[in-house]
Amino acid sequence: MRTSPQRSVSSKIASIQDKPARQNGTPRVSEVNGEPVATASLGAVPMSMSVVIIERRAFVRGCIQSILSEATTLDGVGVASVEEYLARADQLKAAIVVLCAIGLGVREADAQLSRLQAAGGSVPVVVMSDAEDPELVMTVMDKGANGFMPADISLEVAAHALRLVAAGGQYFPAGSLLAARKLMADRQSAGPGPKGMFTRRQVAVIDALRKGKANKIIAYELNMCESTVKVHVRNIMKKLNAKNRTEVAYLASGLLQEH
């Protein structure tokens, strides 16, 4: 029987964070340019390799491909979609695939990872995103991807991460793991809210939105990451079919007043 996503992700987070400090002389948790990264590494890192970049926008794809090729020993190849990569997989012979989720929502990234997973290939996959959304990190881990790279990391860290993953390891920034673990803890501790529609955490966020508070203030007062607040707001908007925060406050008022 397939384990639940939260249990699967939780075990993966624990397996990465709780590894011994070193195995065969390779650090499990290390720092690159002062940035802590949680890793699990196997084998030797190849001196040269090819990386396939999946990015729908030609300009962005070309930029990433050029930067990675110039800053590292990687031979970059760009494709516009998962379908194009799968159609050319035998020809490309990729050592690693970078799925660019920059500007994508969690649902769309999940769909693309599912297509890669369904293809049954053995090539490791790393997701690059412009936001450290804990829900996206959980999705990346649940889909069996080998790494997550925020777009604001340095080229040196990116090269380190890609070589590590190509060698059979995993790369997830420590901050991303902690945010994902906290989001899971919040979900597990939150009970049903008004009419079973919202969790208690979501009710607290809605109450703050009704008072006109910014995400940063909500995060401080509720002791959560700002990115987690954004996830809650997005989920609340979906449940209410609201287009913005003002509609959330208006539509949720009746429900909250009844309780």
ABEGO torsion letter per residue (X at the ends): XBBBAAAAAAAAAAAAAABBABBGGBBABBBBGGBBBBBBBBEBBBABBBBBBBBABAAAAAAAAAAAAAABABBBBBBABAAAAAAAAAAAGBABBBBBABGBBAAAAAAAAAAAAAAGBABBBBBBBABBBAAAAAAAAAAGBABBBBAABBAAAAAAAAAAAAAGBBBBBAAAAAAAAAAAAAAAABBBBBGGABBAAAAAAAAAAAAGBBAAAAAAAAGBBAAAAAAAAAAAAAAAGBABAAAAAAAAAAAAAAX
